[in-house]
């Protein structure tokens, strides 16, 4: 049996993954955690084979948690399962020891197959992300230009800027999700990331700072 620990700050996601993966004959869901700090505690307590890890979470994010888990428990495999496909997140996660990086939109059968692959020693990322990483490796000058640009805009991705624009228009999470064809959970994750990068708390402060820094139109 492959013992799996599910880590995600959204209760619905934890419950859904537990049901879907729990139906696999060779999987045992040993526990769930709502943040990175709790994930480390449960990894020590439950000794899972694979930790399915979200990125943006309270108390301790998935990258920091992955780094600590892979350092303290080298036999445990960590697989990132998130809504974010930006290369910064991918690089940070893989550099922290993650053995896989998949998006939540993946089909359940592919997710189960991915967990098995990682459990048996494989490394797994989506084809699209792999292409982006190869492009960056082949054209490093392009990446340097992008990094310089990111320093000037607090590292906000294009999608985060789109969400920020919607926030400035007073849109709710549901309205943003509908306009940008995202789930409300994904919008929530993007907003949390925006707050972190801008070092603010709350929508009004985020919008005010974004306008002040010229990130969005006043």
Backbone as CSV, one residue per row, in Angstrom:
resi,resn,N_x,N_y,N_z,CA_x,CA_y,CA_z,C_x,C_y,C_z
1,UNK,0.838,-1.214,0.000,0.000,0.000,0.000,0.868,1.257,0.000
2,UNK,0.438,2.256,-0.762,1.123,3.541,-0.788,0.403,4.471,0.183
3,UNK,1.089,4.873,1.230,0.488,5.742,2.239,0.603,7.201,1.792
4,UNK,-0.552,7.877,1.696,-0.598,9.237,1.162,-1.097,10.223,2.216
5,UNK,-0.390,11.336,2.347,-0.817,12.442,3.209,-1.221,13.594,2.297
6,UNK,-2.429,14.124,2.483,-2.956,15.200,1.638,-2.860,16.526,2.381
7,UNK,-2.235,17.523,1.749,-2.038,18.825,2.386,-2.628,19.922,1.502
8,UNK,-3.648,20.598,2.009,-4.295,21.683,1.267,-5.084,22.522,2.260
9,UNK,-5.091,23.844,2.072,-5.791,24.695,3.037,-7.296,24.727,2.815
10,UNK,-7.774,24.160,1.706,-9.206,24.125,1.444,-9.786,22.765,1.831
11,UNK,-10.743,22.795,2.760,-11.333,21.557,3.258,-11.993,20.742,2.146
12,UNK,-12.632,21.429,1.209,-13.304,20.735,0.112,-12.304,19.952,-0.735
13,UNK,-11.148,20.549,-0.991,-10.113,19.869,-1.785,-9.586,18.656,-1.035
14,UNK,-9.348,18.819,0.264,-8.840,17.690,1.064,-9.837,16.540,1.045
15,UNK,-11.113,16.875,1.236,-12.148,15.840,1.265,-12.290,15.162,-0.093
16,UNK,-12.274,15.952,-1.161,-12.436,15.406,-2.509,-11.282,14.479,-2.874
17,UNK,-10.065,14.914,-2.589,-8.902,14.087,-2.902,-8.893,12.804,-2.071
18,UNK,-9.343,12.914,-0.826,-9.397,11.733,0.039,-10.344,10.688,-0.531
19,UNK,-11.488,11.163,-1.043,-12.476,10.243,-1.617,-11.961,9.623,-2.915
20,UNK,-11.439,10.485,-3.790,-10.979,10.014,-5.102,-9.791,9.049,-4.970
21,UNK,-8.788,9.461,-4.228,-7.593,8.624,-4.104,-7.828,7.439,-3.173
22,UNK,-8.711,7.612,-2.200,-9.020,6.518,-1.282,-9.679,5.345,-1.966
23,UNK,-10.234,5.596,-3.161,-10.871,4.525,-3.912,-9.888,3.652,-4.664
24,UNK,-8.620,4.056,-4.703,-7.590,3.248,-5.363,-7.175,2.094,-4.439
25,UNK,-7.125,0.887,-4.980,-6.850,-0.303,-4.170,-5.479,-0.279,-3.489
26,UNK,-4.511,0.391,-4.104,-3.150,0.378,-3.558,-2.809,1.652,-2.791
27,UNK,-3.817,2.502,-2.512,-3.586,3.734,-1.764,-4.233,3.664,-0.384
28,UNK,-3.560,4.241,0.588,-4.139,4.431,1.914,-3.950,5.893,2.307
29,UNK,-5.043,6.620,2.497,-4.960,8.021,2.916,-4.753,8.030,4.431
30,UNK,-3.541,8.305,4.853,-3.217,8.216,6.283,-3.587,9.479,7.054
31,UNK,-3.817,10.586,6.336,-4.181,11.813,7.037,-4.273,12.998,6.100
32,UNK,-4.763,14.128,6.627,-4.838,15.380,5.867,-4.354,16.520,6.754
33,UNK,-3.817,17.561,6.126,-3.322,18.724,6.866,-3.747,19.987,6.135
34,UNK,-3.985,21.055,6.896,-4.477,22.296,6.316,-3.387,23.344,6.091
35,UNK,-2.162,23.067,6.510,-1.064,24.003,6.290,0.271,23.254,6.344
36,UNK,1.324,23.939,5.924,2.635,23.306,5.852,3.195,22.873,7.199
37,UNK,2.929,23.647,8.215,3.435,23.313,9.545,2.825,22.014,10.046
38,UNK,1.519,21.888,9.862,0.833,20.663,10.284,1.285,19.482,9.432
39,UNK,1.616,19.739,8.176,2.092,18.677,7.282,3.377,18.050,7.813
40,UNK,4.262,18.883,8.332,5.521,18.379,8.887,5.252,17.526,10.121
41,UNK,4.351,17.995,10.975,4.008,17.248,12.194,3.430,15.875,11.843
42,UNK,2.511,15.837,10.863,1.873,14.577,10.495,2.828,13.649,9.735
43,UNK,3.766,14.229,9.012,4.762,13.395,8.330,5.598,12.640,9.357
44,UNK,5.967,13.330,10.425,6.728,12.685,11.489,5.886,11.631,12.202
45,UNK,4.615,11.939,12.412,3.728,11.054,13.168,3.237,9.854,12.365
46,UNK,2.933,10.062,11.075,2.268,9.031,10.281,3.172,8.321,9.272
47,UNK,4.356,8.852,9.021,5.311,8.259,8.078,4.685,7.913,6.719
48,UNK,4.131,8.900,6.027,3.546,8.619,4.709,4.639,8.313,3.688
49,UNK,4.254,7.661,2.609,5.201,7.418,1.519,5.245,8.626,0.587
50,UNK,4.067,9.211,0.361,3.947,10.360,-0.539,3.110,11.444,0.124
51,UNK,3.610,12.680,0.058,2.857,13.834,0.560,2.385,14.631,-0.646
52,UNK,1.072,14.798,-0.753,0.478,15.586,-1.834,0.327,17.005,-1.307
53,UNK,1.116,17.941,-1.845,1.296,19.252,-1.218,0.796,20.419,-2.068
54,UNK,-0.028,21.275,-1.461,-0.439,22.524,-2.105,0.681,23.547,-1.905
55,UNK,0.627,24.670,-2.622,1.673,25.694,-2.499,1.286,26.805,-1.528
56,UNK,0.228,27.541,-1.856,-0.163,28.690,-1.030,-1.034,28.255,0.131
57,UNK,-0.473,28.323,1.356,-1.201,27.934,2.565,-0.783,28.824,3.719
58,UNK,-1.615,28.949,4.744,-1.263,29.773,5.906,-0.180,29.114,6.760
59,UNK,0.394,29.899,7.657,1.420,29.466,8.613,2.737,29.086,7.950
60,UNK,2.688,28.151,6.996,3.883,27.758,6.250,3.451,27.273,4.874
61,UNK,4.048,27.841,3.824,3.612,27.449,2.488,4.206,26.100,2.071
62,UNK,3.750,25.617,0.912,4.145,24.289,0.464,5.615,24.153,0.139
63,UNK,6.232,25.217,-0.373,7.650,25.159,-0.720,8.504,25.009,0.539
64,UNK,8.214,25.825,1.554,8.965,25.753,2.810,8.764,24.397,3.484
65,UNK,7.528,23.931,3.478,7.208,22.643,4.087,7.909,21.498,3.348
66,UNK,7.917,21.575,2.020,8.592,20.552,1.214,10.075,20.498,1.541
67,UNK,10.680,21.671,1.659,12.117,21.745,1.957,12.425,21.067,3.293
68,UNK,11.582,21.309,4.284,11.830,20.729,5.601,11.549,19.227,5.626
69,UNK,10.490,18.810,4.949,10.139,17.385,4.925,11.208,16.569,4.219
70,UNK,11.635,17.033,3.041,12.638,16.277,2.290,13.987,16.267,2.997
71,UNK,14.224,17.285,3.830,15.478,17.343,4.587,15.443,16.416,5.799
72,UNK,14.332,16.436,6.525,14.214,15.637,7.747,13.804,14.191,7.483
73,UNK,13.022,13.997,6.412,12.502,12.653,6.110,12.802,12.305,4.645
74,UNK,14.061,12.028,4.325,14.485,11.824,2.934,13.776,10.695,2.188
75,UNK,13.195,9.750,2.917,12.503,8.646,2.248,11.092,9.032,1.794
76,UNK,10.588,10.139,2.310,9.239,10.601,1.950,9.285,11.393,0.645
77,UNK,8.407,11.057,-0.287,8.328,11.767,-1.558,7.261,12.859,-1.459
78,UNK,7.584,14.033,-1.942,6.619,15.137,-1.932,6.226,15.466,-3.369
79,UNK,4.937,15.499,-3.605,4.417,15.855,-4.922,3.562,17.104,-4.794
80,UNK,3.912,18.148,-5.532,3.151,19.390,-5.502,1.912,19.252,-6.370
81,UNK,0.769,19.632,-5.809,-0.493,19.654,-6.560,-1.121,21.020,-6.313
82,UNK,-1.114,21.870,-7.326,-1.499,23.257,-7.119,-2.227,23.821,-8.326
83,UNK,-2.690,25.063,-8.189,-3.329,25.756,-9.316,-2.324,26.618,-10.063
84,UNK,-1.127,26.785,-9.513,-0.142,27.688,-10.100,0.810,26.960,-11.043
85,UNK,0.986,27.505,-12.254,1.911,26.904,-13.206,3.058,27.844,-13.571
86,UNK,3.198,28.988,-12.857,4.293,29.898,-13.125,5.630,29.234,-12.796
87,UNK,6.652,29.515,-13.606,7.937,28.838,-13.464,8.617,29.118,-12.124
88,UNK,8.367,30.290,-11.551,8.968,30.593,-10.245,8.555,29.561,-9.209
89,UNK,7.271,29.226,-9.192,6.773,28.233,-8.244,7.369,26.863,-8.542
90,UNK,7.457,26.525,-9.828,7.996,25.222,-10.222,9.448,25.090,-9.777
91,UNK,10.242,26.098,-10.093,11.669,26.054,-9.741,11.859,25.959,-8.231
92,UNK,11.127,26.780,-7.491,11.270,26.784,-6.033,10.887,25.419,-5.448
93,UNK,9.813,24.850,-5.963,9.338,23.560,-5.456,10.345,22.449,-5.743
94,UNK,10.823,22.394,-6.981,11.779,21.347,-7.350,13.109,21.529,-6.612
95,UNK,13.516,22.789,-6.444,14.759,23.062,-5.716,14.636,22.668,-4.245
96,UNK,13.408,22.669,-3.739,13.170,22.298,-2.339,13.066,20.793,-2.145
97,UNK,13.142,20.048,-3.248,13.144,18.591,-3.132,11.890,17.891,-3.607
98,UNK,10.921,18.643,-4.159,9.700,18.011,-4.653,10.031,17.062,-5.801
99,UNK,9.364,15.915,-5.813,9.602,14.917,-6.860,8.580,15.020,-7.976
100,UNK,7.601,15.916,-7.821,6.585,16.069,-8.846,5.892,17.404,-8.715
101,UNK,5.352,17.899,-9.823,4.644,19.173,-9.827,3.500,19.065,-10.830
102,UNK,2.277,18.934,-10.317,1.103,18.779,-11.167,0.053,19.828,-10.823
103,UNK,-0.846,20.071,-11.766,-1.913,21.053,-11.570,-3.198,20.355,-11.137
104,UNK,-4.009,21.043,-10.358,-5.225,20.453,-9.810,-6.250,20.088,-10.887
105,UNK,-6.067,20.629,-12.069,-7.002,20.318,-13.150,-6.757,18.933,-13.740
106,UNK,-5.735,18.240,-13.272,-5.379,16.928,-13.807,-6.504,15.918,-13.577
107,UNK,-6.633,14.966,-14.487,-7.632,13.908,-14.347,-7.243,13.006,-13.177
108,UNK,-8.202,12.556,-12.366,-7.900,11.696,-11.210,-7.053,10.467,-11.550
109,UNK,-7.306,9.853,-12.698,-6.516,8.679,-13.086,-5.056,9.034,-13.319
110,UNK,-4.831,10.205,-13.920,-3.461,10.655,-14.159,-2.783,11.021,-12.846
111,UNK,-3.549,11.594,-11.926,-2.990,11.936,-10.615,-2.556,10.672,-9.880
112,UNK,-3.406,9.652,-9.887,-3.070,8.390,-9.228,-1.831,7.769,-9.859
113,UNK,-1.753,7.819,-11.186,-0.592,7.270,-11.884,0.663,8.063,-11.528
114,UNK,0.503,9.373,-11.383,1.634,10.218,-11.015,2.161,9.903,-9.625
115,UNK,1.248,9.677,-8.696,1.651,9.325,-7.333,2.430,8.011,-7.335
116,UNK,1.956,7.049,-8.097,2.653,5.756,-8.188,4.058,5.941,-8.775
117,UNK,4.152,6.788,-9.800,5.445,7.041,-10.435,6.438,7.662,-9.462
118,UNK,5.973,8.656,-8.720,6.834,9.327,-7.740,7.221,8.359,-6.623
119,UNK,6.274,7.560,-6.189,6.530,6.564,-5.135,7.644,5.601,-5.542
120,UNK,7.674,5.260,-6.829,8.674,4.308,-7.325,9.969,4.989,-7.788
121,UNK,10.116,6.262,-7.424,11.385,6.926,-7.690,11.412,7.867,-8.874
122,UNK,10.279,8.059,-9.531,10.247,8.938,-10.691,10.093,10.401,-10.319
123,UNK,10.333,11.268,-11.296,10.105,12.702,-11.146,9.088,13.099,-12.203
124,UNK,8.079,13.863,-11.802,6.975,14.113,-12.714,6.582,15.583,-12.754
125,UNK,6.569,16.161,-13.963,6.027,17.496,-14.187,5.209,17.446,-15.471
126,UNK,4.297,18.399,-15.636,3.450,18.385,-16.824,4.281,18.704,-18.070
127,UNK,3.794,18.282,-19.209,4.494,18.507,-20.471,4.648,19.992,-20.755
128,UNK,3.613,20.767,-20.463,3.659,22.203,-20.719,4.728,22.885,-19.870
129,UNK,4.799,22.524,-18.596,5.804,23.108,-17.717,7.200,22.694,-18.164
130,UNK,7.350,21.444,-18.572,8.646,20.961,-19.063,9.106,21.779,-20.269
131,UNK,8.180,22.089,-21.171,8.516,22.887,-22.349,9.004,24.277,-21.938
132,UNK,8.318,24.863,-20.949,8.714,26.197,-20.485,10.102,26.175,-19.863
133,UNK,10.389,25.148,-19.077,11.700,25.032,-18.445,12.798,24.852,-19.489
134,UNK,12.523,24.050,-20.514,13.501,23.832,-21.579,13.739,25.123,-22.353
135,UNK,12.670,25.855,-22.635,12.796,27.128,-23.339,13.658,28.097,-22.549
136,UNK,13.440,28.131,-21.242,14.235,28.994,-20.371,15.699,28.582,-20.380
137,UNK,15.962,27.274,-20.394,17.336,26.770,-20.396,18.044,27.080,-21.712
138,UNK,17.295,26.967,-22.825,17.862,27.228,-24.143,18.084,28.721,-24.359
139,UNK,17.189,29.542,-23.808,17.288,30.999,-23.978,17.392,31.693,-22.626
140,UNK,18.513,31.529,-21.929,18.652,32.112,-20.592,18.543,33.627,-20.571
141,UNK,18.913,34.294,-21.675,18.839,35.756,-21.713,17.404,36.236,-21.567
142,UNK,16.482,35.452,-22.112,15.060,35.792,-21.990,14.639,35.745,-20.539
143,UNK,15.129,34.726,-19.818,14.788,34.586,-18.407,15.358,35.731,-17.581
144,UNK,16.600,36.155,-17.900,17.221,37.261,-17.169,16.390,38.523,-17.332
145,UNK,15.916,38.747,-18.569,15.079,39.918,-18.828,13.788,39.844,-18.029
146,UNK,13.200,38.649,-17.994,11.963,38.468,-17.243,12.189,38.704,-15.756
147,UNK,13.314,38.195,-15.224,13.604,38.367,-13.799,13.796,39.834,-13.451
148,UNK,14.465,40.564,-14.323,14.667,41.997,-14.086,13.336,42.720,-14.053
149,UNK,12.460,42.331,-14.976,11.128,42.934,-15.027,10.344,42.631,-13.763
150,UNK,10.484,41.395,-13.261,9.745,40.990,-12.073,10.157,41.789,-10.852
151,UNK,11.445,42.163,-10.783,11.919,42.940,-9.640,11.242,44.306,-9.612
152,UNK,10.861,44.787,-10.801,10.227,46.095,-10.883,8.729,46.039,-10.625
153,UNK,8.168,44.838,-10.661,6.723,44.744,-10.431,6.384,43.785,-9.296
154,UNK,7.333,43.638,-8.357,7.119,42.816,-7.169,6.955,41.332,-7.491
155,UNK,7.351,40.930,-8.686,7.265,39.518,-9.044,5.866,39.053,-9.397
156,UNK,4.937,39.987,-9.611,3.577,39.614,-9.960,3.539,38.978,-11.351
157,UNK,2.824,37.879,-11.481,2.654,37.243,-12.779,1.557,37.981,-13.546
158,UNK,1.451,37.682,-14.832,0.425,38.328,-15.641,-0.978,38.009,-15.109
159,UNK,-1.170,36.779,-14.681,-2.478,36.384,-14.157,-2.783,37.127,-12.861
160,UNK,-1.771,37.298,-12.000,-1.969,38.030,-10.751,-2.307,39.495,-11.031
161,UNK,-1.706,40.055,-12.077,-2.031,41.431,-12.455,-3.484,41.529,-12.913
162,UNK,-3.940,40.505,-13.643,-5.327,40.495,-14.096,-6.280,40.458,-12.904
163,UNK,-5.938,39.628,-11.922,-6.764,39.541,-10.722,-6.744,40.869,-9.972
164,UNK,-5.571,41.480,-9.907,-5.424,42.757,-9.220,-6.261,43.842,-9.893
165,UNK,-6.285,43.822,-11.217,-7.119,44.781,-11.957,-8.588,44.605,-11.586
166,UNK,-9.008,43.351,-11.471,-10.393,43.069,-11.099,-10.682,43.537,-9.679
167,UNK,-9.714,43.361,-8.791,-9.875,43.829,-7.412,-10.059,45.350,-7.389
168,UNK,-9.302,46.030,-8.243,-9.397,47.494,-8.284,-10.763,47.950,-8.782
169,UNK,-11.439,47.084,-9.535,-12.788,47.402,-10.026,-13.863,47.018,-9.024
170,UNK,-13.438,46.486,-7.865,-14.384,46.131,-6.826,-15.069,44.795,-7.018
171,UNK,-14.513,43.945,-7.892,-15.127,42.652,-8.174,-14.956,41.690,-7.002
172,UNK,-15.958,40.858,-6.782,-15.879,39.822,-5.743,-15.112,38.624,-6.292
173,UNK,-14.746,37.697,-5.415,-14.048,36.494,-5.855,-14.859,35.746,-6.911
174,UNK,-16.159,35.660,-6.691,-17.020,34.944,-7.643,-17.040,35.635,-8.996
175,UNK,-17.108,36.963,-8.981,-17.120,37.721,-10.239,-15.791,37.585,-10.975
176,UNK,-14.685,37.613,-10.207,-13.362,37.457,-10.814,-13.237,36.068,-11.444
177,UNK,-13.702,35.067,-10.715,-13.640,33.691,-11.216,-14.400,33.564,-12.533
178,UNK,-15.569,34.181,-12.601,-16.391,34.092,-13.805,-15.738,34.830,-14.974
179,UNK,-15.183,36.011,-14.722,-14.588,36.814,-15.786,-13.290,36.215,-16.321
180,UNK,-12.511,35.586,-15.435,-11.211,35.046,-15.843,-11.248,33.539,-16.060
181,UNK,-12.435,32.953,-15.972,-12.617,31.514,-16.189,-11.765,30.680,-15.228
182,UNK,-11.854,31.033,-13.942,-11.135,30.331,-12.886,-12.137,29.837,-11.850
183,UNK,-11.675,28.979,-10.945,-12.515,28.601,-9.821,-12.319,29.645,-8.718
184,UNK,-13.277,29.736,-7.808,-13.149,30.685,-6.702,-11.948,30.346,-5.830
185,UNK,-11.659,29.052,-5.668,-10.502,28.641,-4.883,-9.205,29.126,-5.505
186,UNK,-9.128,29.065,-6.834,-7.939,29.541,-7.537,-7.783,31.042,-7.376
187,UNK,-8.900,31.768,-7.461,-8.866,33.223,-7.276,-8.361,33.548,-5.875
188,UNK,-8.834,32.805,-4.892,-8.404,33.014,-3.510,-6.890,32.816,-3.383
189,UNK,-6.362,31.800,-4.053,-4.927,31.541,-4.010,-4.140,32.676,-4.644
190,UNK,-4.635,33.170,-5.778,-3.947,34.283,-6.437,-3.951,35.533,-5.561
191,UNK,-5.074,35.800,-4.907,-5.162,36.980,-4.042,-4.188,36.857,-2.867
192,UNK,-4.093,35.660,-2.290,-3.149,35.438,-1.186,-1.722,35.690,-1.654
193,UNK,-1.405,35.240,-2.867,-0.078,35.447,-3.425,0.192,36.930,-3.665
194,UNK,-0.812,37.647,-4.133,-0.681,39.090,-4.362,-0.390,39.807,-3.055
195,UNK,-1.136,39.468,-2.004,-0.908,40.085,-0.691,0.529,39.857,-0.232
196,UNK,0.990,38.619,-0.415,2.336,38.258,0.040,3.401,39.051,-0.719
197,UNK,3.255,39.136,-2.030,4.259,39.830,-2.845,4.262,41.330,-2.619
198,UNK,3.081,41.894,-2.395,2.991,43.330,-2.153,3.207,43.683,-0.688
199,UNK,3.254,42.638,0.154,3.447,42.806,1.601,2.339,43.676,2.195
200,UNK,1.110,43.292,1.893,-0.053,44.019,2.412,-1.060,43.012,2.961
201,UNK,-2.040,43.535,3.666,-3.152,42.714,4.142,-4.444,43.400,3.734
202,UNK,-5.264,42.731,2.975,-6.542,43.301,2.580,-6.559,43.856,1.167
203,UNK,-7.736,43.823,0.576,-7.917,44.254,-0.815,-7.608,45.735,-1.016
204,UNK,-8.127,46.569,-0.128,-7.951,48.003,-0.297,-6.475,48.389,-0.265
205,UNK,-5.723,47.790,0.643,-4.289,48.095,0.730,-3.554,47.609,-0.510
206,UNK,-3.965,46.430,-1.011,-3.330,45.874,-2.204,-3.564,46.781,-3.408
207,UNK,-4.810,47.227,-3.570,-5.154,48.092,-4.699,-4.455,49.442,-4.573
208,UNK,-4.432,49.993,-3.370,-3.784,51.295,-3.143,-2.301,51.220,-3.489
209,UNK,-1.619,50.176,-3.017,-0.182,50.056,-3.276,0.076,49.802,-4.758
210,UNK,-0.775,48.997,-5.386,-0.602,48.700,-6.810,-0.724,49.968,-7.649
211,UNK,-1.668,50.817,-7.296,-1.834,52.090,-8.026,-0.665,53.026,-7.739
212,UNK,-0.239,53.044,-6.480,0.857,53.907,-6.065,2.160,53.538,-6.787
213,UNK,2.355,52.214,-6.997,3.578,51.740,-7.647,3.448,51.664,-9.165
214,UNK,2.276,52.029,-9.675,2.088,52.028,-11.114,1.864,50.647,-11.722
215,UNK,1.462,49.679,-10.871,1.233,48.326,-11.359,-0.091,48.209,-12.106
216,UNK,-1.036,49.056,-11.736,-2.328,49.101,-12.426,-2.691,50.562,-12.621
217,UNK,-3.618,50.812,-13.520,-4.019,52.185,-13.801,-4.744,52.800,-12.627
218,UNK,-4.425,54.047,-12.286,-5.093,54.707,-11.157,-6.546,55.011,-11.457
